[in-house]
């Protein structure tokens, strides 16, 4: 029997669900590594998904607690798109994926797990990454620990803002 390790999932499965919004992160905190924040823009930030669909799964979210794309100011929209573009470049440089899925689920009915605070998903993809495990077993295999992925991506984001 093969064993698949994803030790960070246990925190999600057994841990208490936060009452506060996980995306309402104050600017200027010193918790970026703990929260897996890779970069901070003027109006948004880039954060790793702690429960990723695939290795390198990132999210770009505005600082302001809004639930709809039309609630963003033009400046917020532009900053989000800038950081989405930068995130794609970093993922291409770090992982050389065969493709990248990007999306925004607005509302619970559209599949948003945290509908109250919008966030853009950026998921690197490789040919064959949806193996029989994902198709039949409803299991995703993440080949790298989150802290290793963070250590790989953080210097690339830091170089963008330097």
Protein Blocks (a to p, Z undefined) as FASTA:
>chain_A
ZZdddfklmmmmmmccdfbdfklccehiaklmmnopabdcfkbccdddfbbfbehiacdd
dfbdcfbfklpcfklmmmmmmmmmmmmmmmmmmnopabdcddddehjknopablmlgcdd
dddddehklcfklmmnopacdfbdfklmmmmmmmmmmmmmZZ
